[in-house]
Amino acid sequence: MIRKDALAILRVSDSATREDLDRAYQRLVRRYPPEFNPEKFRQIDEAYKFLTSLPYLLERLLSPQKLKVAVNKEEFRFPRSRPTATPEQIRAALRKQLLQAYIWGGVPDSESQGH
């Protein structure tokens, strides 16, 4: 799947935010429930997962000129306090934050930051 196709399936613009994607996904899932429209639901779900996947978000962050899309740098902000943990603990905490953000679609909780 490519970005253009995913945006067309969700019926959102190039400048759609994460909230826009969430709203579009919910609207389309209500309109095409999987029980009655399994193929359409699969397309919608695949497009949403593609546009909200961690690799795609990282690609947007690393190459905004290539995609010609404004990147919200707040989505990728990490705390600037000096770490008191070992590098292994920091990597584990970052992995946990990224996984939580990927699974739940929100901002990682502040409790796990800085550990």
Beta strands, then each sheet from edge to edge (+ up, - down):
end
